Each structure stands twice: as C-alpha cells, then as structure tokens.
Amino acid sequence: MSGLVDRLGLLQIDSVNVFERSHYLPAFSRLGAYDKAELDRLTYGKKARFTEYWAHEASFLPLATWPLFRWRMQQFRDHSAASADHWSHANRQMLDWLLAELAANGPMPASAIEHDANKRSGPWWGWSDVKTGLEVLFRWGAVVSAGRQRFERVYALPEQVFGPELLNHEVSKDEAHRELVSRSARAHGIGTVKDFADYFRLKTVPTIAAIRELEEAGELLPVEVPGWGRNGKPGAAWLHRDARLPRRIDAAAVLTPFDPVVWERARAERMFGFHYRIEIYTPAPKRVFGYYVLPVLLGDTIVGRVDLKNDRQAGVLRVQAAWSEDGAPRDTAERLASVLRETADWQGLGDIVVAPRGTLAAGLAAEMAANS
C-alpha cells in the first residue's frame, strides 16, 4: 500500500462520500479489495507515513514531500501580506490565539476549539472563524495535519508532528520544482508540459525549466506523440526513462473522478478519447450522466461510466445510471458486473440495484439478474 502511494506521489482528498471517499479508490482500482484500515494507519495513525497539503488540491502526500512545498507556503504568505482585504489582516489576534491554543493543548480539530455550529451561508455550509484561521495557517505551513478524526482534519504545530530532520530540510524553489516534475513524470510515464505541471498544480514557466534540466540529466526523453498536437498533428511530450510499455493491460476497474488517470480532463481526452466532466455541482435537471459518475476502465480503454451510490442503511450498491462509450466491447456489461460485485463486497454491501437509466443500464441489469 505504501509503495503504491509513493509511486502515485499523492492521493487527492475530497469530502464527497455518496459512494466512497475519493482517496480510498485509487488503491482499490489498482489492487482490488483491500482493508481500508491499512490505508488509515498510513494516513491517520500515530505512526502515519503521509501528511496533507495543497498539492493537486488537498492531498495526502509522503512525509518527505512536505518540504518541497515550502515555496508554495511562502507564496500563500506573500499573497496574504500583499492583499489589503485578506482575512488575516483583520484577524491577526485570532491567528495568534489559535497558535497559542495548539501550543498549550496539542493537536486539535477545529470542532474542539470552536463549539458553535457553523452558520449557513447560501446553499453551502460556511466556515467559522476558527476553521478559516486554521486553514490560513495550514496554507502558510504554520500548522500541519496531525491526521483526522471522523474525516475532520486535526491541526498541530509542525514541531508537534514532524521530526527535526523534516523540519530543518530546506529546499530551494528551483530544486523543489525539479523534484516535483520528476515525480509527476514518473507517475505519468509520458506526458506534456501541462500534464506534468497539473499534477502538483505548478506554473508553466518553472515546469518547463525543470523539464529542460531533467532532459539534460537524461531522466526525461523528448518525444513526439501522434495526435497530441494541434489539429491532429504530433505533439511534444517527454518520456520518463524508467517508463515501460507492458505487453498487455488487463485492467477492469471503476475510477474515482479524482484519480490521476482522469483528473486532467484534456489528458483523458487525448489518451482515451474520453470527454469527462464531473457533474456534482451541476443542478440535477442539467446533469447528463449523473451525480457521482465513475469512469469504467477495461484494458487500456475507458468504455463507460457509472453513477454509484452507497446506500449504507439498506446495504445496497445503487447504480443510479450506467452508460457505454462509443465502440465499447460487447462484453462491457458482463465485465462491469463483475467489477461491481467486487466493489459491493469490498464495501460490505449485500445487493446491487441497477436503475433503468443510461445506454448500458439494461445490459448491466440483465447480467446482474443472470448471476444473482
């Protein structure tokens, strides 16, 4: 498990739990059913090997990666200082108080500091000043994650969580970008400037500079990929020297919307001819495919998408919709049914119910009925 996360470089965190929290899914997609407690021990436990920071959005990262974002922490500080209307200017006293609370009491979640319920703000729940302040300090690197309790982040001073070796590890911005691009390239195997930059949300100019240095060092090999350029022409890309083309790919998995395979939507279109947009924040009448739609990967092709809901109370995996892509193989429903049975077992659910919505729904429901 630890090796998988090290190879990926990060696991994106998302609060949506209609099916399963996003960070659990990349391991399931790649390894099959596993004990989630094992990943929890690595990310939440007292001997956690991972921490959190803003990498590709909020993410779990190997501990050694944290110093590579010191430049980003400084950028957040500089931006706050330069913005006259930034929340921190009017709430310096609150920030100082929060640091003092953590120093006196040790790691704490926001709820342990602020007992008042958050106030409703529009259609979404707003943050209290305590939560806002802790998140400002978290972005600055003045506080860090000490794991989570019931998925709520626990905040701590860096010295309460990290050892001196990590705390004292200073990395220049250029060196950090070079290492982050290197990790991104290893995770991709092959990619464009945009692909490598997006993985850790880097700017284009420093990403190009890092690519050139890695190219000179022989780690990245410049190539051209047919169809990756404009108007269907070959496009510039770089191949990592350790990348290998497997003889065959026999994957059968559903992918979280926040899986590195599909999170860069333009790359998903180039690699798989798969147009993908998450519709969680789209009003229900305007959704095309569903609420929490997971791409279906069979072999080296994305052949469909399913809108899944984990009905924990009823013990049912609900397939709210199932769609096939153009050119999907004839056995797509059969193979997807097998994947969904494994998924339901992993989630501890006793039944699978397929709603009659989508071009793949009827075939999938028939497969489920035939093997029930």
C-alpha positions in Angstrom: 0.0 0.0 0.0 2.7 2.4 1.0 4.6 1.6 -2.3 1.5 2.4 -4.3 1.1 5.8 -2.8 4.8 6.5 -3.2 4.6 5.7 -6.9 1.5 7.9 -7.4 3.0 10.7 -5.4 -0.3 11.7 -3.7 -3.9 10.8 -3.1 -6.4 13.6 -3.7 -8.8 14.2 -0.8 -12.4 15.0 -1.3 -15.3 15.3 1.1 -18.0 13.8 -1.1 -19.0 10.4 0.4 -22.0 9.4 -1.7 -20.2 6.3 -2.8 -16.8 6.2 -1.1 -14.3 8.9 -0.1 -12.0 9.6 -3.1 -8.6 8.8 -1.5 -9.6 5.2 -0.9 -10.5 4.4 -4.5 -7.1 4.6 -6.4 -5.8 1.7 -4.3 -9.0 -0.3 -5.0 -8.8 0.4 -8.7 -5.2 -0.8 -8.9 -5.1 -3.6 -6.2 -8.7 -4.7 -5.8 -10.3 -5.3 -2.5 -8.2 -4.3 0.5 -8.6 -3.4 4.1 -9.2 0.4 4.3 -7.8 0.3 7.9 -4.4 -0.3 6.4 -4.5 3.0 4.5 -6.0 4.7 7.5 -2.9 3.7 9.5 -0.7 5.2 6.9 -2.6 8.5 6.7 -4.3 9.0 10.1 -2.5 6.9 12.6 0.1 7.9 15.2 2.8 6.4 13.0 1.4 7.8 9.8 3.8 7.8 6.8 1.8 10.5 5.0 0.8 14.1 5.7 -1.5 16.6 4.0 -1.0 19.7 2.0 -2.3 21.6 -1.1 -0.6 19.7 -3.9 -3.2 18.7 -6.6 -5.9 20.3 -4.4 -5.9 18.9 -0.8 -3.9 15.7 -0.9 -2.2 13.0 1.2 1.5 13.1 0.5 4.5 11.1 1.6 6.1 12.9 4.5 9.3 13.6 2.6 7.3 15.6 0.1 6.1 18.3 2.6 9.3 20.4 2.4 9.0 20.5 -1.4 6.1 22.9 -0.9 7.8 25.4 1.3 7.9 27.8 -1.7 4.1 27.4 -2.0 3.6 28.1 1.7 5.7 31.3 1.3 3.6 32.3 -1.8 0.4 32.0 0.3 2.1 34.1 3.0 3.2 36.7 0.5 -0.2 36.8 -1.2 -1.9 37.3 2.2 0.5 40.1 3.1 0.1 41.9 -0.3 -3.8 41.7 -0.3 -5.2 44.5 1.8 -8.5 42.8 2.2 -7.2 39.4 3.1 -8.9 37.8 6.1 -5.7 37.5 8.0 -5.2 41.3 8.4 -8.4 41.8 10.3 -8.0 38.6 12.3 -4.3 38.6 13.4 -5.4 38.3 17.0 -7.4 35.1 16.1 -4.4 33.6 14.4 -2.1 34.2 17.4 -4.8 32.8 19.7 -5.1 29.6 17.6 -1.3 29.1 17.6 -1.3 29.5 21.4 -4.2 27.1 21.8 -2.3 24.4 19.8 0.9 25.1 21.7 -0.9 24.7 25.0 -3.2 21.8 24.2 -1.5 19.9 21.4 -3.1 18.7 18.2 -6.8 19.5 17.9 -9.6 19.6 15.3 -11.4 22.8 14.6 -14.5 21.4 16.4 -12.6 21.0 19.6 -11.6 24.7 19.6 -14.9 26.2 18.3 -18.0 24.6 19.7 -20.5 26.8 17.9 -22.1 25.3 14.8 -21.1 26.8 11.5 -23.6 29.3 10.1 -25.4 28.6 6.9 -24.2 30.8 4.0 -26.2 30.3 0.8 -26.6 26.7 -0.4 -23.4 25.6 1.4 -22.3 25.4 4.9 -19.9 28.2 5.8 -16.8 28.1 7.9 -16.4 29.5 11.4 -13.6 32.0 12.0 -11.7 29.2 13.8 -11.8 26.9 10.8 -10.9 29.8 8.5 -8.0 30.8 10.7 -6.7 27.2 10.9 -6.9 26.8 7.1 -5.0 30.1 6.6 -2.3 28.8 9.0 -2.3 25.4 7.3 -1.7 27.0 3.9 1.1 29.1 5.4 2.7 26.0 6.8 2.4 27.4 10.3 0.2 24.5 11.3 0.1 21.0 9.8 -2.1 18.0 9.7 -1.9 15.5 12.6 -4.3 13.0 11.0 -8.1 13.1 11.0 -10.9 12.2 13.3 -14.1 11.0 11.6 -12.6 12.7 8.5 -12.2 16.0 10.3 -8.6 17.3 9.9 -6.6 17.5 13.2 -4.3 20.6 13.3 -1.0 20.8 15.1 2.2 22.9 15.2 4.8 21.4 12.9 7.1 20.5 15.8 4.3 18.5 17.4 4.2 16.2 14.4 7.4 16.3 12.4 10.9 15.4 13.5 13.9 17.8 13.3 15.1 16.2 10.0 11.9 17.1 8.2 11.5 20.5 9.9 15.1 21.5 9.0 15.0 20.3 5.4 15.2 23.4 3.3 14.7 23.1 -0.4 15.1 25.9 -2.9 12.1 26.7 -5.2 14.0 25.5 -8.3 15.1 22.3 -6.7 11.6 21.7 -5.4 10.1 22.1 -8.9 12.7 19.8 -10.4 11.8 17.1 -7.9 8.1 17.6 -8.2 8.2 17.4 -12.0 10.4 14.3 -11.7 7.8 12.7 -9.5 5.0 13.8 -11.8 6.8 12.4 -14.9 7.4 9.0 -13.1 3.8 8.8 -12.3 2.7 9.6 -15.8 5.3 7.7 -17.7 4.8 10.0 -20.6 3.2 13.5 -20.7 3.2 17.1 -21.9 4.2 20.2 -20.1 0.6 20.7 -19.0 0.3 17.1 -17.8 3.4 17.4 -15.6 2.5 20.9 -14.3 -1.1 20.0 -13.4 -0.1 17.0 -11.2 1.1 19.3 -8.4 -0.5 22.5 -9.7 2.7 24.1 -10.9 3.1 27.1 -13.2 4.1 26.6 -16.8 7.4 28.5 -16.8 9.1 26.8 -13.9 7.8 23.4 -15.1 9.4 24.0 -18.5 12.7 24.9 -16.8 12.5 21.8 -14.6 11.8 19.6 -17.7 14.9 21.0 -19.5 17.1 20.2 -16.5 15.7 16.7 -16.3 16.1 16.3 -20.0 19.8 17.3 -19.8 20.3 14.9 -16.9 18.8 12.1 -19.1 15.8 11.4 -16.9 13.3 12.7 -19.4 13.5 11.9 -23.1 11.8 14.3 -25.6 9.4 12.5 -28.0 6.5 13.4 -30.3 3.1 11.7 -30.0 0.8 11.4 -33.0 -2.4 13.4 -32.4 -1.2 15.2 -29.3 -0.5 18.5 -31.1 -2.9 21.0 -32.7 -5.2 19.9 -35.5 -4.3 16.3 -35.0 -0.6 16.8 -35.6 2.2 15.2 -33.5 2.7 17.0 -30.2 5.8 17.5 -28.0 5.9 15.3 -24.9 8.5 13.7 -22.6 9.0 10.0 -21.7 10.4 9.1 -18.4 13.5 6.9 -18.7 12.0 4.3 -16.4 8.7 4.0 -18.2 7.9 0.6 -19.8 5.2 -0.4 -22.2 3.5 -3.5 -20.9 2.9 -6.4 -23.2 -0.8 -6.3 -22.3 -3.1 -4.3 -20.0 -5.9 -6.3 -18.4 -7.4 -3.7 -16.1 -11.0 -3.9 -15.0 -11.9 -1.1 -12.7 -14.0 1.9 -11.9 -12.1 5.2 -11.3 -12.8 8.0 -8.9 -13.3 11.4 -10.6 -10.1 12.4 -8.7 -7.9 9.6 -9.9 -4.7 10.8 -11.7 -5.7 8.8 -14.7 -8.6 11.1 -15.5 -8.3 14.2 -13.3 -6.6 16.2 -16.1 -9.6 16.2 -18.4 -7.6 17.2 -21.5 -5.2 14.4 -21.0 -8.1 11.9 -20.6 -9.4 13.1 -24.0 -6.0 12.7 -25.6 -5.3 9.3 -24.0 -8.7 7.7 -24.2 -10.9 9.9 -26.4 -13.0 10.3 -23.3 -14.8 13.6 -22.6 -15.4 13.8 -18.9 -16.8 16.4 -16.7 -17.9 15.9 -13.1 -21.5 17.0 -12.5 -21.7 17.1 -8.7 -22.1 20.9 -8.8 -24.4 20.9 -11.8 -28.1 21.3 -10.9 -29.9 17.9 -11.2 -32.0 18.8 -14.3 -28.9 19.8 -16.2 -26.9 16.7 -15.4 -26.2 14.5 -18.4 -24.7 11.3 -16.8 -25.4 11.6 -13.1 -24.2 12.9 -9.8 -21.1 10.9 -8.8 -20.0 9.3 -12.1 -17.0 7.0 -12.2 -15.3 6.1 -15.5 -15.1 2.4 -16.3 -11.7 1.2 -17.4 -11.4 -2.1 -19.2 -7.9 -3.0 -20.6 -6.4 0.3 -21.8 -9.8 1.8 -22.8 -12.4 3.8 -20.9 -15.6 2.1 -22.1 -18.3 3.6 -20.0 -19.3 5.4 -16.8 -21.5 4.6 -13.8 -23.2 6.8 -11.3 -22.8 5.0 -8.0 -24.4 5.4 -4.6 -23.5 3.5 -1.4 -26.8 3.0 0.4 -25.3 2.1 3.7 -28.5 1.9 5.6 -30.1 -0.6 3.2 -26.9 -2.4 2.4 -27.2 -1.8 -1.3 -24.9 -0.5 -4.0 -27.1 1.6 -6.2 -26.2 2.1 -9.8 -28.1 5.3 -10.5 -27.1 5.2 -14.2 -24.8 3.3 -16.5 -23.6 4.5 -19.8 -21.4 2.9 -22.5 -19.0 4.8 -24.7 -19.0 4.5 -28.5 -17.1 1.4 -29.5 -17.4 -0.3 -26.1 -16.8 -4.1 -26.5 -19.8 -6.4 -26.4 -18.8 -7.9 -23.0 -18.7 -4.5 -21.3 -21.8 -5.2 -19.2 -20.6 -8.6 -18.2 -17.1 -7.4 -17.1 -18.6 -4.3 -15.4 -21.0 -6.5 -13.5 -18.0 -8.5 -12.1 -16.3 -5.3 -11.1 -19.4 -4.0 -9.3 -19.8 -7.3 -7.4 -16.3 -7.0 -6.2 -17.0 -3.3 -5.3 -20.1 -4.2 -3.3 -18.2 -7.0 -1.4 -15.4 -4.5 -0.6 -17.9 -2.1 0.7 -19.7 -4.7 2.7 -23.0 -4.4 0.7 -25.2 -7.3 0.2 -27.1 -6.3 -3.0 -26.7 -4.3 -6.2 -29.7 -2.5 -7.8 -29.4 -1.0 -11.3 -31.7 1.9 -12.2 -33.1 1.9 -15.7 -31.1 5.0 -16.8 -28.3 5.0 -19.4 -27.3 3.1 -22.5 -25.6 0.4 -20.5 -28.3 0.0 -17.8 -30.4 -2.7 -19.4 -27.5 -4.9 -20.3 -25.9 -4.5 -16.8 -29.2 -5.2 -15.1 -29.6 -8.4 -17.1 -26.0 -9.5 -16.2 -26.8 -8.9 -12.5 -30.1 -10.9 -12.7 -28.4 -13.8 -14.6 -25.8 -14.2 -11.9 -27.8 -13.4 -8.8 
